[in-house]
Amino acid sequence: MLRNNRTETDALIAMVPPGEADYRGMILEENRSVDSRIGIRVGPGISGVLRGHASQGVERPLWDQGSSLRIHPAEVVRHAWAFIEGHRARGVPCTLKHFPGHGSAVDHSHMDLVDVTPTWSRVELEPYAELIAAGACDAVMTAHVFNRAIDPDFPATLSRAAIDGMLRGELDFDRVVISDDMQMGAVANHYGFEIAIERALLAGIDIIILANNTLYQEDAVSRACTCIRRLLDDGKIDEARIDASCARIARLKGDSV
């Protein structure tokens, strides 16, 4: 949630479809202002766009509210709250990302594994902790970042210490956890497909993202399903683990009705 502003502002602008109301100027103004009321103004507008797309076949669109609202945790929380309120007013849940913090990274996990061990600090957890405690967090997306202080072996998306230990345990988060794209270089360059799926499930991921655009794999979904079945057959996970994820996802969908 703590990250360079320009990249994420450009990305937010890109999310607004051509022909819709001109939220671009409002978003740019937010990048120059600390007035969190922009979250209330922009939030319902974008939410309306997303809800409109839902009627075209995208059920329960889930909008992540961004990871670069401001540098200081208190400002991140204030702006995030405004944005979340704007979206929730239109029935659109929000995802906080990228846990446990991507803001201190000097490289990009789309390309390869990023080590934030020497740069990460617990201040990056503060917005998550406050928003989760306040009930403002519908879902969390994990980061493909490696942090030896949290887990000496695996990046956060594949780390039980990061997800079950820190996010669910320390921060007491009981809602949906979503992986970042499992085909990004940070994962694909270092772990086999099946191993990555297995590690993500064992770590506590509820929804696995397969963007399938960096390197298209026609059988990606079927391979992932086969991997899950094998884990069940081998006793590495049980049906209760799958049921828990299904219950969290159902709750998320119910909240957006």
LINPE-V395335 format. One line per field, one symbol per residue. ss: DSSP state (2 for helix, 1 for strand, 0 for the rest). psi: psi as a letter, one per 20 degrees, with the letter a starting at -180 (. if undefined). burial: b if it has 24 or more other C-alpha atoms within 12 Angstrom, else e. Layout:
# LINPE-V395335
ss = ???
psi = ???
burial = ???
This chain:
# LINPE-V395335
ss = 00002222222222000000000222222220000022222222222222222200000000110000000022222222222222220000011111100000000000000110000002222222222220000011110011000000000222022222222222000001111110002222000022222222222000111000000000022222222222222000002222222222222222200
psi = iorphgghgghgghioqqirqnighhghhhiiqjoihhghghghghhhgghghhijiopmpoppjrjlhrgpghhggghgggggggghhjkorqpproqjpihjqirpihgrppojgihqrihiighggghghikjohrpprqlqpohhgoihqrghjohhgfhfgghfgilpjapppqrpijqhhghiiqqghgggghgghhjpgpppnhlhgopohjgghggghgggghghijhrrhhgghgghggghggghhj.
burial = bbbebeebbeebbebbeeeeeebbebbbebbeeeebbbbbbbbbbbbbbbbeeeeeeeebbbbbbbbbbbbebbebbbbbbbbbbbbbbbbbbbbbbbbbbbbbbeeebeebbbbbbeebebebbbbbbbbbeeebbbbbbbbbbbbebbbeebbbbbbbbbbbebbbeebebbbbbbbbbbbbbbbbebbebbbbbbbbbbbbbbbbbbeeeeeeeeeeeeebeebbeebeeeeebeeeeeeebeebbeebeeebe
